[in-house]
Amino acid sequence: MASNHSSPKAASPDRPGAQPNILPPEHFAQLVAEGEDGDEVAEDQSSSTASLTSSILAYRKIQGRTYHGERGDATYWGSIDEAQNEALDINHHVITLLLDRKLYLAPVPKDIQTAVDIGTGTGIWAIWVPPNLQFQIDDCTQDWTFPDNSLDYIHIRWLVGSIADWASLFRQAYRCLKPGGYLESHEPSSGFESDDGTVTESSALAQWGRFFVGGGEKIGRPFTVFDDDSQMKGMEEAGFVNIEKKDFKVSEPIFPTIFTVTMAHIIDSAKAFTAELRLLRRVLVASAASSGSAVT
């Protein structure tokens, strides 16, 4: 996982993203593609704020999981149901342990006035702020509605596979931050690796990440944020200065407790990720077919 925090100018991995080498489904006998179709829309009439419209709450049901509606140009790949929320909360626990029980790394003053958490998920990270916390539904890939120079701190985490242009996202952050404010971004690698070579190219763990990488390439929202160093490059292009980068390695020998919780997160997310892999596989099939080849 890479963590970057940087500051806008005051008023006065080194590895390139690898192309996915995806094995055919026959490689894994346990892969069963049932119920590929059957998408449906479910409208939730509940509302957390008076400003929410029914179109925002018109969720989609795919493979038995709930996904966002089609508002604007949003193309978030993950489910948004209760099972996924539990997985997100486990993931929050993993990151907190990895950061030595810190919620952030930027040297944010205690007396800041306005902090924003982009892609807040269940809101578990944001509850550390004072009681005047507000939740807003918006599309962070479009122009932000916050005024220029209005924010002290922006926290962004786990938007991998959701952003087409990281520099554009960070330019919005730069515009909205006060001079001297801080932006902090945490993003993971989408693949599994091993120091001793036990995770081979043909293993299920290695193939797992390649499906996401391949699907992300087809929809134009890469899962190779960590591999391509998109955070650092995007921040520099947006105009940020004093950028610090920290890479965290989650391995059993170094962080046994974190590794255990991480595996719990993966297991808890497996059902949702399986549905999402099927969606990405559809993207691969459709894109390959349009170019005259086929993926089965």
VOLUMMI-615867 format. One record per residue (C-alpha): residue number from 1; residue in three letters; y negated, z, x negated. Coordinates in nm, 4 decimals, always signed. Layout:
BEGIN
site pos->NUM	code->ALA	c2->Y	c3->Z	c1->X;
...
This chain:
BEGIN
site pos->1	code->MET	c2->+0.0000	c3->+0.0000	c1->+0.0000;
site pos->2	code->ALA	c2->-0.3445	c3->-0.0846	c1->-0.1287;
site pos->3	code->SER	c2->-0.6479	c3->+0.1289	c1->-0.0585;
site pos->4	code->ASN	c2->-1.0014	c3->+0.0063	c1->-0.1242;
site pos->5	code->HIS	c2->-1.3291	c3->+0.1832	c1->-0.0672;
site pos->6	code->SER	c2->-1.6652	c3->+0.0367	c1->-0.1525;
site pos->7	code->SER	c2->-2.0335	c3->+0.0588	c1->-0.0776;
site pos->8	code->PRO	c2->-2.2885	c3->-0.2047	c1->+0.0213;
site pos->9	code->LYS	c2->-2.5772	c3->-0.2713	c1->-0.2123;
site pos->10	code->ALA	c2->-2.8586	c3->-0.0190	c1->-0.1855;
site pos->11	code->ALA	c2->-3.1853	c3->-0.1259	c1->-0.0338;
site pos->12	code->SER	c2->-3.3727	c3->-0.1488	c1->-0.3719;
site pos->13	code->PRO	c2->-0.2108	c3->-0.7249	c1->-0.6838;
site pos->14	code->ASP	c2->-0.2282	c3->-0.9379	c1->-0.9202;
site pos->15	code->ARG	c2->+0.0566	c3->-1.1322	c1->-0.7747;
site pos->16	code->PRO	c2->-0.0058	c3->-1.4519	c1->-0.5786;
site pos->17	code->GLY	c2->+0.1321	c3->-1.4599	c1->-0.2255;
site pos->18	code->ALA	c2->+0.4856	c3->-1.5898	c1->-0.2477;
site pos->19	code->GLN	c2->+0.6014	c3->-1.8628	c1->-0.0135;
site pos->20	code->PRO	c2->+0.8694	c3->-1.7300	c1->+0.2204;
site pos->21	code->ASN	c2->+1.2263	c3->-1.8374	c1->+0.1551;
site pos->22	code->ILE	c2->+1.3823	c3->-1.7650	c1->+0.4926;
site pos->23	code->LEU	c2->+1.7565	c3->-1.7865	c1->+0.5323;
site pos->24	code->PRO	c2->+1.9047	c3->-1.9347	c1->+0.8499;
site pos->25	code->PRO	c2->+2.0083	c3->-1.6921	c1->+1.1243;
site pos->26	code->GLU	c2->+2.3753	c3->-1.7621	c1->+1.0547;
site pos->27	code->HIS	c2->+2.3358	c3->-1.5644	c1->+0.7331;
site pos->28	code->PHE	c2->+2.3319	c3->-1.2458	c1->+0.9352;
site pos->29	code->ALA	c2->+2.6108	c3->-1.2167	c1->+1.1888;
site pos->30	code->GLN	c2->+2.4308	c3->-0.9348	c1->+1.3668;
site pos->31	code->LEU	c2->+2.1388	c3->-1.1546	c1->+1.4710;
site pos->32	code->VAL	c2->+2.1725	c3->-1.2243	c1->+1.8414;
site pos->33	code->ALA	c2->+1.8970	c3->-1.4244	c1->+2.0070;
site pos->34	code->GLU	c2->+1.9249	c3->-1.3358	c1->+2.3742;
site pos->35	code->GLY	c2->+1.6511	c3->-1.3510	c1->+2.6310;
site pos->36	code->GLU	c2->+1.4166	c3->-1.5593	c1->+2.4169;
site pos->37	code->ASP	c2->+1.2106	c3->-1.6488	c1->+2.7204;
site pos->38	code->GLY	c2->+1.1095	c3->-1.4482	c1->+3.0252;
site pos->39	code->ASP	c2->+0.7533	c3->-1.3559	c1->+2.9317;
site pos->40	code->GLU	c2->+0.5657	c3->-1.1877	c1->+3.2126;
site pos->41	code->VAL	c2->+0.2281	c3->-1.0318	c1->+3.2738;
site pos->42	code->ALA	c2->+0.1880	c3->-0.6719	c1->+3.3857;
site pos->43	code->GLU	c2->-0.1510	c3->-0.5500	c1->+3.4966;
site pos->44	code->ASP	c2->-0.2302	c3->-0.1842	c1->+3.4372;
site pos->45	code->GLN	c2->-0.4908	c3->-0.0709	c1->+3.6868;
site pos->46	code->SER	c2->-0.5671	c3->+0.2497	c1->+3.4980;
site pos->47	code->SER	c2->-0.8922	c3->+0.2639	c1->+3.3047;
site pos->48	code->SER	c2->-1.0176	c3->+0.4934	c1->+3.0270;
site pos->49	code->THR	c2->-1.3811	c3->+0.3881	c1->+3.0683;
site pos->50	code->ALA	c2->-1.5804	c3->+0.2415	c1->+3.3529;
site pos->51	code->SER	c2->-1.6628	c3->-0.0648	c1->+3.1436;
site pos->52	code->LEU	c2->-1.3029	c3->-0.1876	c1->+3.1239;
site pos->53	code->THR	c2->-1.2249	c3->-0.4943	c1->+3.3305;
site pos->54	code->SER	c2->-0.8928	c3->-0.5942	c1->+3.4822;
site pos->55	code->SER	c2->-0.8662	c3->-0.8906	c1->+3.2430;
site pos->56	code->ILE	c2->-0.8520	c3->-0.6535	c1->+2.9449;
site pos->57	code->LEU	c2->-0.5702	c3->-0.4590	c1->+3.1056;
site pos->58	code->ALA	c2->-0.3650	c3->-0.7661	c1->+3.1977;
site pos->59	code->TYR	c2->-0.0931	c3->-0.6965	c1->+2.9447;
site pos->60	code->ARG	c2->+0.2043	c3->-0.9212	c1->+2.8689;
site pos->61	code->LYS	c2->+0.5707	c3->-0.8236	c1->+2.8854;
site pos->62	code->ILE	c2->+0.7849	c3->-0.9954	c1->+2.6196;
site pos->63	code->GLN	c2->+1.1413	c3->-0.8984	c1->+2.5291;
site pos->64	code->GLY	c2->+1.0923	c3->-0.5821	c1->+2.7322;
site pos->65	code->ARG	c2->+0.7912	c3->-0.4744	c1->+2.5228;
site pos->66	code->THR	c2->+0.4232	c3->-0.4621	c1->+2.6201;
site pos->67	code->TYR	c2->+0.1655	c3->-0.6726	c1->+2.4345;
site pos->68	code->HIS	c2->-0.2099	c3->-0.7249	c1->+2.4607;
site pos->69	code->GLY	c2->-0.3564	c3->-0.9723	c1->+2.7078;
site pos->70	code->GLU	c2->-0.5261	c3->-1.2985	c1->+2.6236;
site pos->71	code->ARG	c2->-0.8841	c3->-1.1741	c1->+2.6134;
site pos->72	code->GLY	c2->-1.1016	c3->-1.3707	c1->+2.3736;
site pos->73	code->ASP	c2->-0.9299	c3->-1.4979	c1->+2.0604;
site pos->74	code->ALA	c2->-0.7190	c3->-1.1875	c1->+1.9992;
site pos->75	code->THR	c2->-0.3831	c3->-1.2659	c1->+1.8394;
site pos->76	code->TYR	c2->-0.2400	c3->-0.9250	c1->+1.7581;
site pos->77	code->TRP	c2->+0.1324	c3->-0.9545	c1->+1.6917;
site pos->78	code->GLY	c2->+0.2363	c3->-0.5930	c1->+1.7529;
site pos->79	code->SER	c2->+0.3369	c3->-0.4278	c1->+2.0782;
site pos->80	code->ILE	c2->+0.1084	c3->-0.1690	c1->+2.2376;
site pos->81	code->ASP	c2->+0.3512	c3->+0.0379	c1->+2.4414;
site pos->82	code->GLU	c2->+0.4551	c3->+0.4022	c1->+2.4101;
site pos->83	code->ALA	c2->+0.7402	c3->+0.3319	c1->+2.1683;
site pos->84	code->GLN	c2->+0.5027	c3->+0.1534	c1->+1.9320;
site pos->85	code->ASN	c2->+0.2483	c3->+0.4329	c1->+1.9645;
site pos->86	code->GLU	c2->+0.5098	c3->+0.6823	c1->+1.8471;
site pos->87	code->ALA	c2->+0.5827	c3->+0.4595	c1->+1.5483;
site pos->88	code->LEU	c2->+0.2117	c3->+0.4364	c1->+1.4677;
site pos->89	code->ASP	c2->+0.1801	c3->+0.8144	c1->+1.4718;
site pos->90	code->ILE	c2->+0.4752	c3->+0.8432	c1->+1.2315;
site pos->91	code->ASN	c2->+0.3074	c3->+0.5862	c1->+1.0097;
site pos->92	code->HIS	c2->-0.0125	c3->+0.7943	c1->+1.0164;
site pos->93	code->HIS	c2->+0.1905	c3->+1.0907	c1->+0.8921;
site pos->94	code->VAL	c2->+0.3327	c3->+0.8768	c1->+0.6095;
site pos->95	code->ILE	c2->-0.0121	c3->+0.7659	c1->+0.4939;
site pos->96	code->THR	c2->-0.1538	c3->+1.1178	c1->+0.5178;
site pos->97	code->LEU	c2->+0.1269	c3->+1.2487	c1->+0.2954;
site pos->98	code->LEU	c2->+0.0720	c3->+0.9611	c1->+0.0543;
site pos->99	code->LEU	c2->-0.2973	c3->+1.0502	c1->+0.0292;
site pos->100	code->ASP	c2->-0.2146	c3->+1.4143	c1->-0.0445;
site pos->101	code->ARG	c2->-0.2984	c3->+1.5149	c1->+0.3154;
site pos->102	code->LYS	c2->-0.6404	c3->+1.3512	c1->+0.2997;
site pos->103	code->LEU	c2->-0.7679	c3->+1.1359	c1->+0.5847;
site pos->104	code->TYR	c2->-0.9848	c3->+0.9218	c1->+0.3594;
site pos->105	code->LEU	c2->-1.0619	c3->+0.8676	c1->-0.0089;
site pos->106	code->ALA	c2->-1.4237	c3->+0.7511	c1->-0.0055;
site pos->107	code->PRO	c2->-1.6813	c3->+1.0134	c1->-0.1123;
site pos->108	code->VAL	c2->-1.8262	c3->+1.0383	c1->+0.2364;
site pos->109	code->PRO	c2->-2.0918	c3->+1.3104	c1->+0.2778;
site pos->110	code->LYS	c2->-2.0169	c3->+1.5834	c1->+0.5307;
site pos->111	code->ASP	c2->-2.3420	c3->+1.5251	c1->+0.7181;
site pos->112	code->ILE	c2->-2.2908	c3->+1.1608	c1->+0.8156;
site pos->113	code->GLN	c2->-2.4066	c3->+1.0565	c1->+1.1617;
site pos->114	code->THR	c2->-2.1837	c3->+0.7627	c1->+1.2577;
site pos->115	code->ALA	c2->-1.8285	c3->+0.6701	c1->+1.1541;
site pos->116	code->VAL	c2->-1.6197	c3->+0.3862	c1->+1.2986;
site pos->117	code->ASP	c2->-1.2430	c3->+0.3388	c1->+1.2852;
site pos->118	code->ILE	c2->-1.1560	c3->-0.0296	c1->+1.3302;
site pos->119	code->GLY	c2->-0.8101	c3->-0.0861	c1->+1.4780;
site pos->120	code->THR	c2->-0.7725	c3->+0.2796	c1->+1.5670;
site pos->121	code->GLY	c2->-0.4321	c3->+0.2478	c1->+1.7353;
site pos->122	code->THR	c2->-0.3523	c3->+0.5761	c1->+1.9105;
site pos->123	code->GLY	c2->-0.6715	c3->+0.7319	c1->+1.7785;
site pos->124	code->ILE	c2->-0.4801	c3->+0.9926	c1->+1.5769;
site pos->125	code->TRP	c2->-0.6923	c3->+0.9292	c1->+1.2675;
site pos->126	code->ALA	c2->-1.0241	c3->+0.9360	c1->+1.4529;
site pos->127	code->ILE	c2->-0.9817	c3->+1.2796	c1->+1.6125;
site pos->128	code->TRP	c2->-1.1149	c3->+1.4469	c1->+1.2962;
site pos->129	code->VAL	c2->-1.4694	c3->+1.3478	c1->+1.3953;
site pos->130	code->PRO	c2->-1.6919	c3->+1.5650	c1->+1.6218;
site pos->131	code->PRO	c2->-1.6388	c3->+1.5815	c1->+2.0004;
site pos->132	code->ASN	c2->-1.8733	c3->+1.2868	c1->+2.0655;
site pos->133	code->LEU	c2->-1.5867	c3->+1.0495	c1->+1.9839;
site pos->134	code->GLN	c2->-1.5834	c3->+0.7266	c1->+2.1861;
site pos->135	code->PHE	c2->-1.3081	c3->+0.4669	c1->+2.2191;
site pos->136	code->GLN	c2->-1.4149	c3->+0.1054	c1->+2.2644;
site pos->137	code->ILE	c2->-1.2032	c3->-0.2028	c1->+2.3314;
site pos->138	code->ASP	c2->-1.3317	c3->-0.5057	c1->+2.1454;
site pos->139	code->ASP	c2->-1.2198	c3->-0.7864	c1->+1.9148;
site pos->140	code->CYS	c2->-1.3034	c3->-0.7010	c1->+1.5537;
site pos->141	code->THR	c2->-1.2540	c3->-1.0657	c1->+1.4500;
site pos->142	code->GLN	c2->-1.5640	c3->-1.1633	c1->+1.6475;
site pos->143	code->ASP	c2->-1.9246	c3->-1.0562	c1->+1.5890;
site pos->144	code->TRP	c2->-1.9507	c3->-0.6781	c1->+1.6012;
site pos->145	code->THR	c2->-2.1822	c3->-0.5258	c1->+1.8591;
site pos->146	code->PHE	c2->-2.3028	c3->-0.2447	c1->+1.6308;
site pos->147	code->PRO	c2->-2.6654	c3->-0.2815	c1->+1.5166;
site pos->148	code->ASP	c2->-2.7491	c3->-0.3690	c1->+1.1581;
site pos->149	code->ASN	c2->-2.7647	c3->-0.0747	c1->+0.9151;
site pos->150	code->SER	c2->-2.6384	c3->+0.1693	c1->+1.1783;
site pos->151	code->LEU	c2->-2.3110	c3->+0.3075	c1->+1.0366;
site pos->152	code->ASP	c2->-2.2433	c3->+0.5574	c1->+0.7575;
site pos->153	code->TYR	c2->-1.8713	c3->+0.4957	c1->+0.7165;
site pos->154	code->ILE	c2->-1.6158	c3->+0.2375	c1->+0.8326;
site pos->155	code->HIS	c2->-1.2419	c3->+0.3018	c1->+0.8154;
site pos->156	code->ILE	c2->-0.9984	c3->+0.0096	c1->+0.8517;
site pos->157	code->ARG	c2->-0.6215	c3->+0.0476	c1->+0.8362;
site pos->158	code->TRP	c2->-0.3080	c3->-0.1571	c1->+0.9039;
site pos->159	code->LEU	c2->-0.4628	c3->-0.4819	c1->+1.0282;
site pos->160	code->VAL	c2->-0.2081	c3->-0.6834	c1->+0.8310;
site pos->161	code->GLY	c2->-0.1091	c3->-0.9990	c1->+1.0205;
site pos->162	code->SER	c2->-0.4127	c3->-0.9705	c1->+1.2477;
site pos->163	code->ILE	c2->-0.7035	c3->-1.1093	c1->+1.0448;
site pos->164	code->ALA	c2->-0.7589	c3->-1.4781	c1->+0.9680;
site pos->165	code->ASP	c2->-1.0649	c3->-1.4268	c1->+0.7459;
site pos->166	code->TRP	c2->-1.0944	c3->-1.0947	c1->+0.5642;
site pos->167	code->ALA	c2->-1.4267	c3->-1.1857	c1->+0.4047;
site pos->168	code->SER	c2->-1.5725	c3->-1.2505	c1->+0.7503;
site pos->169	code->LEU	c2->-1.4443	c3->-0.9119	c1->+0.8708;
site pos->170	code->PHE	c2->-1.5993	c3->-0.7360	c1->+0.5734;
site pos->171	code->ARG	c2->-1.9279	c3->-0.9234	c1->+0.6179;
site pos->172	code->GLN	c2->-1.9525	c3->-0.7692	c1->+0.9636;
site pos->173	code->ALA	c2->-1.8891	c3->-0.4283	c1->+0.8078;
site pos->174	code->TYR	c2->-2.1527	c3->-0.4925	c1->+0.5396;
site pos->175	code->ARG	c2->-2.4094	c3->-0.5900	c1->+0.8007;
site pos->176	code->CYS	c2->-2.3481	c3->-0.2798	c1->+1.0100;
site pos->177	code->LEU	c2->-2.3361	c3->-0.0259	c1->+0.7267;
site pos->178	code->LYS	c2->-2.6438	c3->+0.1577	c1->+0.6110;
site pos->179	code->PRO	c2->-2.7382	c3->+0.1024	c1->+0.2448;
site pos->180	code->GLY	c2->-2.5159	c3->+0.3392	c1->+0.0484;
site pos->181	code->GLY	c2->-2.2589	c3->+0.3641	c1->+0.3264;
site pos->182	code->TYR	c2->-1.8870	c3->+0.3259	c1->+0.2654;
site pos->183	code->LEU	c2->-1.6116	c3->+0.0919	c1->+0.3776;
site pos->184	code->GLU	c2->-1.2486	c3->+0.1980	c1->+0.3269;
site pos->185	code->SER	c2->-0.9520	c3->-0.0336	c1->+0.3862;
site pos->186	code->HIS	c2->-0.5781	c3->+0.0472	c1->+0.3720;
site pos->187	code->GLU	c2->-0.3187	c3->-0.2326	c1->+0.3945;
site pos->188	code->PRO	c2->+0.0539	c3->-0.2467	c1->+0.3104;
site pos->189	code->SER	c2->+0.2829	c3->-0.4953	c1->+0.1455;
site pos->190	code->SER	c2->+0.5015	c3->-0.6602	c1->+0.4082;
site pos->191	code->GLY	c2->+0.8076	c3->-0.6780	c1->+0.1844;
site pos->192	code->PHE	c2->+1.0675	c3->-0.4453	c1->+0.0372;
site pos->193	code->GLU	c2->+1.1344	c3->-0.4430	c1->-0.3370;
site pos->194	code->SER	c2->+1.3542	c3->-0.2477	c1->-0.5745;
site pos->195	code->ASP	c2->+1.3167	c3->-0.1603	c1->-0.9424;
site pos->196	code->ASP	c2->+1.6907	c3->-0.1794	c1->-1.0017;
site pos->197	code->GLY	c2->+1.7504	c3->-0.5134	c1->-0.8301;
site pos->198	code->THR	c2->+1.9479	c3->-0.3728	c1->-0.5373;
site pos->199	code->VAL	c2->+1.7211	c3->-0.5491	c1->-0.2854;
site pos->200	code->THR	c2->+1.8386	c3->-0.9049	c1->-0.3478;
site pos->201	code->GLU	c2->+1.6819	c3->-1.2251	c1->-0.2162;
site pos->202	code->SER	c2->+1.9567	c3->-1.2633	c1->+0.0440;
site pos->203	code->SER	c2->+1.9540	c3->-0.9032	c1->+0.1632;
site pos->204	code->ALA	c2->+1.8403	c3->-0.8090	c1->+0.5123;
site pos->205	code->LEU	c2->+1.5538	c3->-0.6028	c1->+0.3723;
site pos->206	code->ALA	c2->+1.4200	c3->-0.8920	c1->+0.1650;
site pos->207	code->GLN	c2->+1.4523	c3->-1.1360	c1->+0.4534;
site pos->208	code->TRP	c2->+1.2800	c3->-0.8917	c1->+0.6898;
site pos->209	code->GLY	c2->+0.9423	c3->-0.9348	c1->+0.5212;
site pos->210	code->ARG	c2->+0.9809	c3->-1.3100	c1->+0.4802;
site pos->211	code->PHE	c2->+0.9969	c3->-1.3633	c1->+0.8557;
site pos->212	code->PHE	c2->+0.6630	c3->-1.1889	c1->+0.8928;
site pos->213	code->VAL	c2->+0.5102	c3->-1.3783	c1->+0.6005;
site pos->214	code->GLY	c2->+0.6293	c3->-1.7118	c1->+0.7370;
site pos->215	code->GLY	c2->+0.5120	c3->-1.6374	c1->+1.0902;
site pos->216	code->GLY	c2->+0.1749	c3->-1.5148	c1->+0.9653;
site pos->217	code->GLU	c2->+0.1209	c3->-1.8380	c1->+0.7757;
site pos->218	code->LYS	c2->+0.1880	c3->-2.0415	c1->+1.0872;
site pos->219	code->ILE	c2->-0.0570	c3->-1.8493	c1->+1.3066;
site pos->220	code->GLY	c2->-0.3184	c3->-1.8308	c1->+1.0303;
site pos->221	code->ARG	c2->-0.3144	c3->-1.4508	c1->+1.0036;
site pos->222	code->PRO	c2->-0.1411	c3->-1.3646	c1->+0.6768;
site pos->223	code->PHE	c2->+0.0886	c3->-1.0721	c1->+0.6101;
site pos->224	code->THR	c2->+0.0235	c3->-1.1148	c1->+0.2360;
site pos->225	code->VAL	c2->-0.2990	c3->-0.9114	c1->+0.2319;
site pos->226	code->PHE	c2->-0.1632	c3->-0.6833	c1->-0.0415;
site pos->227	code->ASP	c2->-0.0024	c3->-0.9628	c1->-0.2433;
site pos->228	code->ASP	c2->-0.3101	c3->-1.1881	c1->-0.2281;
site pos->229	code->ASP	c2->-0.5542	c3->-0.9037	c1->-0.3038;
site pos->230	code->SER	c2->-0.7451	c3->-1.0056	c1->+0.0097;
site pos->231	code->GLN	c2->-0.9227	c3->-0.6712	c1->+0.0406;
site pos->232	code->MET	c2->-1.0839	c3->-0.6846	c1->-0.3035;
site pos->233	code->LYS	c2->-1.1718	c3->-1.0536	c1->-0.2782;
site pos->234	code->GLY	c2->-1.3114	c3->-1.0167	c1->+0.0730;
site pos->235	code->MET	c2->-1.5241	c3->-0.7147	c1->-0.0159;
site pos->236	code->GLU	c2->-1.6694	c3->-0.8877	c1->-0.3198;
site pos->237	code->GLU	c2->-1.7477	c3->-1.2001	c1->-0.1178;
site pos->238	code->ALA	c2->-1.9150	c3->-0.9891	c1->+0.1522;
site pos->239	code->GLY	c2->-2.1482	c3->-0.8332	c1->-0.1066;
site pos->240	code->PHE	c2->-2.0004	c3->-0.4859	c1->-0.1590;
site pos->241	code->VAL	c2->-2.0419	c3->-0.3133	c1->-0.4954;
site pos->242	code->ASN	c2->-1.8744	c3->-0.0226	c1->-0.6773;
site pos->243	code->ILE	c2->-1.5364	c3->-0.1218	c1->-0.5341;
site pos->244	code->GLU	c2->-1.2436	c3->+0.1019	c1->-0.6261;
site pos->245	code->LYS	c2->-0.8811	c3->+0.0009	c1->-0.5737;
site pos->246	code->LYS	c2->-0.5758	c3->+0.2266	c1->-0.5645;
site pos->247	code->ASP	c2->-0.2168	c3->+0.1060	c1->-0.5247;
site pos->248	code->PHE	c2->+0.0446	c3->+0.3476	c1->-0.3909;
site pos->249	code->LYS	c2->+0.4151	c3->+0.3011	c1->-0.4471;
site pos->250	code->VAL	c2->+0.6444	c3->+0.4581	c1->-0.1875;
site pos->251	code->SER	c2->+0.9778	c3->+0.5217	c1->-0.3553;
site pos->252	code->GLU	c2->+1.2460	c3->+0.7841	c1->-0.3080;
site pos->253	code->PRO	c2->+1.2434	c3->+0.9247	c1->-0.6648;
site pos->254	code->ILE	c2->+0.8638	c3->+0.9675	c1->-0.6689;
site pos->255	code->PHE	c2->+0.7952	c3->+1.0700	c1->-0.3081;
site pos->256	code->PRO	c2->+1.1245	c3->+1.1794	c1->-0.1493;
site pos->257	code->THR	c2->+0.9610	c3->+1.3350	c1->+0.1593;
site pos->258	code->ILE	c2->+0.7308	c3->+1.0372	c1->+0.2142;
site pos->259	code->PHE	c2->+1.0208	c3->+0.7984	c1->+0.1620;
site pos->260	code->THR	c2->+1.2251	c3->+0.9831	c1->+0.4243;
site pos->261	code->VAL	c2->+0.9424	c3->+0.9741	c1->+0.6783;
site pos->262	code->THR	c2->+0.8803	c3->+0.6076	c1->+0.5970;
site pos->263	code->MET	c2->+1.2411	c3->+0.5241	c1->+0.6746;
site pos->264	code->ALA	c2->+1.2084	c3->+0.7192	c1->+1.0003;
site pos->265	code->HIS	c2->+0.9072	c3->+0.5012	c1->+1.0851;
site pos->266	code->ILE	c2->+1.1043	c3->+0.1843	c1->+1.0085;
site pos->267	code->ILE	c2->+1.4008	c3->+0.2951	c1->+1.2171;
site pos->268	code->ASP	c2->+1.1753	c3->+0.4039	c1->+1.5045;
site pos->269	code->SER	c2->+0.9970	c3->+0.0677	c1->+1.4892;
site pos->270	code->ALA	c2->+1.3104	c3->-0.1448	c1->+1.4553;
site pos->271	code->LYS	c2->+1.3385	c3->-0.2353	c1->+1.8221;
site pos->272	code->ALA	c2->+0.9754	c3->-0.3373	c1->+1.8486;
site pos->273	code->PHE	c2->+0.9854	c3->-0.5249	c1->+1.5184;
site pos->274	code->THR	c2->+1.2983	c3->-0.7108	c1->+1.6303;
site pos->275	code->ALA	c2->+1.1135	c3->-0.8399	c1->+1.9340;
site pos->276	code->GLU	c2->+0.8169	c3->-0.9306	c1->+1.7148;
site pos->277	code->LEU	c2->+1.0406	c3->-1.1100	c1->+1.4656;
site pos->278	code->ARG	c2->+1.1704	c3->-1.3200	c1->+1.7538;
site pos->279	code->LEU	c2->+0.8133	c3->-1.4063	c1->+1.8477;
site pos->280	code->LEU	c2->+0.7365	c3->-1.5051	c1->+1.4890;
site pos->281	code->ARG	c2->+1.0582	c3->-1.7054	c1->+1.4784;
site pos->282	code->ARG	c2->+0.9344	c3->-1.8973	c1->+1.7813;
site pos->283	code->VAL	c2->+0.6180	c3->-1.9780	c1->+1.5896;
site pos->284	code->LEU	c2->+0.8244	c3->-2.1013	c1->+1.2961;
site pos->285	code->VAL	c2->+1.0396	c3->-2.3173	c1->+1.5199;
site pos->286	code->ALA	c2->+0.7436	c3->-2.4673	c1->+1.7049;
site pos->287	code->SER	c2->+0.5473	c3->-2.5390	c1->+1.3891;
site pos->288	code->ALA	c2->+0.8419	c3->-2.6858	c1->+1.2018;
site pos->289	code->ALA	c2->+0.9353	c3->-2.9075	c1->+1.4962;
site pos->290	code->SER	c2->+0.5841	c3->-3.0457	c1->+1.5170;
site pos->291	code->SER	c2->+0.6052	c3->-3.1524	c1->+1.1518;
site pos->292	code->GLY	c2->+0.9341	c3->-3.3300	c1->+1.1938;
site pos->293	code->SER	c2->+1.1719	c3->-3.0638	c1->+1.0653;
site pos->294	code->ALA	c2->+1.3718	c3->-2.7960	c1->+1.2414;
site pos->295	code->VAL	c2->+1.4401	c3->-2.4261	c1->+1.2017;
site pos->296	code->THR	c2->+1.7177	c3->-2.2672	c1->+1.4054;
